[in-house]
Amino acid sequence: MRAIKKTIPHIFLMGYLLIILYPFLFVVFSSFKTNNQDIASNPFGLPGSISFDNYVNAWVNAKISTYFLNSLYIGILAACVSILFAAMLSFAVTRMRYNKISAIVFQLILLGMLIPNNSLLLPIYGIMRKLDILDTHMALILPYVANAIPFSVVILAAFMRSLPGEIEEAAVIDGLSSAGLFARIIIPLTIPAIVTVFIINFLGNWNEFLLANYFLSNDALKTLPVGMVGFRDAYNTNYAQMSAGIVFSVVPVMIIYAILQEQIIEGVTAGSVKG
Amino acid sequence: MNKALRNPLIYVLFILPAFILFLAFFIYPVFTAVNNSFTSWNGISKNVHYIGFDNYVQAFNDLAFWKSVRNNVYFILFSCFIQVPLIIIFSLLIANVKRFKGLYKTAVFMPSIMSTAVIGILWGFIYNPDFGLANEVLGLFGVSPVYWLSDKNWAMISILITNAWQWTGFYIVMVLAAILSIPKELDEAAAIDGATGFQRATKITLPLIMPIVSVVIMLSIAGAMKAADIVLVMTKGGPAGSTDVMATYMIRYAITSFRHGFGNSIAVLIFVFTIIITVLYQVLIAKRTERIEY
C-alpha cells in the first residue's frame, strides 16, 4: 500500500516529463529520416539508418553556421557590455556616498522592468533609422545592452549591497581610489553574480526574435531564431531537413543549460521575484 | 574613506553609460510613441500631421482590434485558470517526492530557456496535419486528424498549449523554491497532529505559497500582454486574424502597411492596458495575500 502511494506522484511527474521531452526526441528521430514519407510512415520510431545528410545540408546550404556565429557574437558582446555598464552603475549607487541621488537613479532604472518592451518596437525602430544603423549588428547590440540593464542592476546591486564594508575601508586606507576599488576589489568579489547575470543576458539575446526580425534584412547578418524561421519558410516541405536545423539551434542552449543549470535557475528565479 | 567614495566625477562617469542607454531605449521611446500616436505619419516622410485622437477612435471601432484584445485575454485566462493550478499541483508533487527531485526540477525548466521562435517552429512541426506528433497521438485513440494551426477554431488553443508547454516549468521552479523554503517543522507538527498529506498541502503549504503564486500570476499577465513572437512564427495572426494579439496587430499596421502613427497608438494601448490590469490586480487581489513571516 505504501509503495503504491509513493509511486502515484511519480506516474504523474513522469507523464509530465514525457510531454516535455518527447517533442525533442521526435525532432531528433525525424532529423535522421530521409524524407517526409519516412516520417509519416513511422513517426514514433527510430530511423532505419543513421545518416547525417540532413545535418550537412542544413549547416552548409541553409547557412545555419552563419546565423549561429552571428548569434554567438552578438549575444556575448551585448551581454558583456551590459554587465560592465550595469556593474559600474550598481557600484556607484550602492557603494558611493550619494544616497539621495542613488535612490532616485535606482528607482528610475527599476521602472524599466515595468515597460512592456515589445510596445517600444516602433520607436526604437525610429531611433535606429535616425542613427542610420538599421541592417547592421549595432542595431541589435545597442537595444540588447539597454534591455538587459534593469535586470542586471537589480541582481548586481543586491549582491554588492551584501558585501561587507570593512574590505573597502582597508583598501581605501591602502590608497585605492574609488575607480581602483571598483576594478580591483568589487568586481572580483562580484564574480559569482556576474556569471549568473551573464548567462541570463546571453540566453535572452540568443533567443530574441522581434527586433532581430525587423531590424536586419541582410541574410548574412541574421541571427539564429530569424534564420531558422527563414529556413523553415524556404524548406517547409522537407521536414527531415528542418528537424536537423531545429536540432542545431536547440543543442547549444541545452549544453549550456546542462553545465550551468543551477546558476541559470537561481538567476532567473531571483530576477523575476525581485522584479 | 569618505573622500575616495565621494568623488563626484567618478560617480557621474560610472552612472552615465547605463543611464544614457536607459533614457534612450526606455524613456525616450515611451514619449515618442505617445507623440506619434497622435499623427497620421507613415514612418518615412518628412512632414507629420497631427490628427488628435483619430487613431484611437479608429482602433476602438475596428472589430479586428477587439479580436486581438480578446486573444490577449485568452492568454491571461488560460494561464490563470489552467496553468496556475497545474503549476501548484506539479510543484507540490515534486516537493514531496524523495527520488528524482533534481531530475524533475531540471527537466521541467528546460523549455523556458529555448528561443520562442524555435519552439514555435518545433511545435508547428508537431501540429503538422499529415505527419505531426499531435495527430499521430490522436490517431492512437482513434480520433481523426485536426488541422491545428489552419482551422480557426483550433489555432488559438494550439498556440496557448505551446505557450504553456514553454513556460509552465519556469513557474514550477519558482513555486518549488518557495515550498522548499518553508520550515520543515510546520509540516512535521501537523503530521504528528494527524493531518493527512492532502490536508497539509491545502491548509499549510498552499496558504504559505500564496505570495509567490501571486507573483506568478502577475508575471503571466505581463507575459500575456507581451506575447508576439510565438504568434508571428506559428500563424502570423491567421487564419483570418483568429490568432492576432495586440502586438501582432500593431506590427501588421505599422511595418507591413506603413501606418506608423496608427501602430504607435496600439503600442500606447498595450502599455495602458498592461498598467490597468496590473494596478487592478494589485488593488483587488494581491493586497489580500499579505507577506507571511515564519
Boltz contact constraints between the chains, C-beta under 6 A:
constraints:
  - contact:
      token1: [A, 9]
      token2: [B, 93]
      max_distance: 6.0
  - contact:
      token1: [A, 9]
      token2: [B, 97]
      max_distance: 6.0
  - contact:
      token1: [A, 12]
      token2: [B, 93]
      max_distance: 6.0
  - contact:
      token1: [A, 13]
      token2: [B, 93]
      max_distance: 6.0
  - contact:
      token1: [A, 13]
      token2: [B, 104]
      max_distance: 6.0
  - contact:
      token1: [A, 17]
      token2: [B, 107]
      max_distance: 6.0
  - contact:
      token1: [A, 20]
      token2: [B, 107]
      max_distance: 6.0
  - contact:
      token1: [A, 23]
      token2: [B, 126]
      max_distance: 6.0
  - contact:
      token1: [A, 26]
      token2: [B, 133]
      max_distance: 6.0
  - contact:
      token1: [A, 39]
      token2: [B, 131]
      max_distance: 6.0
  - contact:
      token1: [A, 40]
      token2: [B, 131]
      max_distance: 6.0
  - contact:
      token1: [A, 43]
      token2: [B, 131]
      max_distance: 6.0
  - contact:
      token1: [A, 43]
      token2: [B, 136]
      max_distance: 6.0
  - contact:
      token1: [A, 85]
      token2: [B, 17]
      max_distance: 6.0
  - contact:
      token1: [A, 85]
      token2: [B, 18]
      max_distance: 6.0
  - contact:
      token1: [A, 86]
      token2: [B, 18]
      max_distance: 6.0
  - contact:
      token1: [A, 88]
      token2: [B, 14]
      max_distance: 6.0
  - contact:
      token1: [A, 89]
      token2: [B, 15]
      max_distance: 6.0
  - contact:
      token1: [A, 89]
      token2: [B, 18]
      max_distance: 6.0
  - contact:
      token1: [A, 92]
      token2: [B, 11]
      max_distance: 6.0
  - contact:
      token1: [A, 92]
      token2: [B, 14]
      max_distance: 6.0
  - contact:
      token1: [A, 92]
      token2: [B, 15]
      max_distance: 6.0
  - contact:
      token1: [A, 96]
      token2: [B, 5]
      max_distance: 6.0
  - contact:
      token1: [A, 96]
      token2: [B, 11]
      max_distance: 6.0
  - contact:
      token1: [A, 97]
      token2: [B, 5]
      max_distance: 6.0
  - contact:
      token1: [A, 97]
      token2: [B, 6]
      max_distance: 6.0
  - contact:
      token1: [A, 98]
      token2: [B, 11]
      max_distance: 6.0
  - contact:
      token1: [A, 109]
      token2: [B, 22]
      max_distance: 6.0
  - contact:
      token1: [A, 112]
      token2: [B, 26]
      max_distance: 6.0
  - contact:
      token1: [A, 115]
      token2: [B, 26]
      max_distance: 6.0
  - contact:
      token1: [A, 116]
      token2: [B, 225]
      max_distance: 6.0
  - contact:
      token1: [A, 116]
      token2: [B, 226]
      max_distance: 6.0
  - contact:
      token1: [A, 116]
      token2: [B, 270]
      max_distance: 6.0
  - contact:
      token1: [A, 116]
      token2: [B, 274]
      max_distance: 6.0
  - contact:
      token1: [A, 118]
      token2: [B, 226]
      max_distance: 6.0
  - contact:
      token1: [A, 118]
      token2: [B, 228]
      max_distance: 6.0
  - contact:
      token1: [A, 118]
      token2: [B, 247]
      max_distance: 6.0
  - contact:
      token1: [A, 119]
      token2: [B, 267]
      max_distance: 6.0
  - contact:
      token1: [A, 119]
      token2: [B, 270]
      max_distance: 6.0
  - contact:
      token1: [A, 119]
      token2: [B, 271]
      max_distance: 6.0
  - contact:
      token1: [A, 120]
      token2: [B, 29]
      max_distance: 6.0
  - contact:
      token1: [A, 122]
      token2: [B, 254]
      max_distance: 6.0
  - contact:
      token1: [A, 122]
      token2: [B, 263]
      max_distance: 6.0
  - contact:
      token1: [A, 122]
      token2: [B, 264]
      max_distance: 6.0
  - contact:
      token1: [A, 122]
      token2: [B, 267]
      max_distance: 6.0
  - contact:
      token1: [A, 123]
      token2: [B, 29]
      max_distance: 6.0
  - contact:
      token1: [A, 123]
      token2: [B, 32]
      max_distance: 6.0
  - contact:
      token1: [A, 123]
      token2: [B, 33]
      max_distance: 6.0
  - contact:
      token1: [A, 124]
      token2: [B, 29]
      max_distance: 6.0
  - contact:
      token1: [A, 143]
      token2: [B, 25]
      max_distance: 6.0
  - contact:
      token1: [A, 146]
      token2: [B, 21]
      max_distance: 6.0
  - contact:
      token1: [A, 146]
      token2: [B, 25]
      max_distance: 6.0
  - contact:
      token1: [A, 149]
      token2: [B, 18]
      max_distance: 6.0
  - contact:
      token1: [A, 149]
      token2: [B, 22]
      max_distance: 6.0
  - contact:
      token1: [A, 169]
      token2: [B, 1]
      max_distance: 6.0
  - contact:
      token1: [A, 172]
      token2: [B, 1]
      max_distance: 6.0
  - contact:
      token1: [A, 172]
      token2: [B, 4]
      max_distance: 6.0
  - contact:
      token1: [A, 177]
      token2: [B, 4]
      max_distance: 6.0
  - contact:
      token1: [A, 178]
      token2: [B, 4]
      max_distance: 6.0
  - contact:
      token1: [A, 178]
      token2: [B, 5]
      max_distance: 6.0
  - contact:
      token1: [A, 178]
      token2: [B, 7]
      max_distance: 6.0
  - contact:
      token1: [A, 178]
      token2: [B, 10]
      max_distance: 6.0
  - contact:
      token1: [A, 179]
      token2: [B, 10]
      max_distance: 6.0
  - contact:
      token1: [A, 203]
      token2: [B, 113]
      max_distance: 6.0
  - contact:
      token1: [A, 207]
      token2: [B, 115]
      max_distance: 6.0
  - contact:
      token1: [A, 209]
      token2: [B, 117]
      max_distance: 6.0
  - contact:
      token1: [A, 209]
      token2: [B, 229]
      max_distance: 6.0
  - contact:
      token1: [A, 210]
      token2: [B, 229]
      max_distance: 6.0
  - contact:
      token1: [A, 225]
      token2: [B, 115]
      max_distance: 6.0
  - contact:
      token1: [A, 225]
      token2: [B, 117]
      max_distance: 6.0
  - contact:
      token1: [A, 228]
      token2: [B, 118]
      max_distance: 6.0
  - contact:
      token1: [A, 228]
      token2: [B, 121]
      max_distance: 6.0
  - contact:
      token1: [A, 229]
      token2: [B, 117]
      max_distance: 6.0
  - contact:
      token1: [A, 229]
      token2: [B, 233]
      max_distance: 6.0
  - contact:
      token1: [A, 232]
      token2: [B, 121]
      max_distance: 6.0
  - contact:
      token1: [A, 246]
      token2: [B, 122]
      max_distance: 6.0
  - contact:
      token1: [A, 249]
      token2: [B, 118]
      max_distance: 6.0
  - contact:
      token1: [A, 253]
      token2: [B, 113]
      max_distance: 6.0
  - contact:
      token1: [A, 253]
      token2: [B, 114]
      max_distance: 6.0
  - contact:
      token1: [A, 257]
      token2: [B, 113]
      max_distance: 6.0
  - contact:
      token1: [A, 261]
      token2: [B, 106]
      max_distance: 6.0
  - contact:
      token1: [A, 265]
      token2: [B, 109]
      max_distance: 6.0
  - contact:
      token1: [A, 265]
      token2: [B, 173]
      max_distance: 6.0
  - contact:
      token1: [A, 269]
      token2: [B, 174]
      max_distance: 6.0
  - contact:
      token1: [A, 269]
      token2: [B, 177]
      max_distance: 6.0
  - contact:
      token1: [A, 272]
      token2: [B, 219]
      max_distance: 6.0
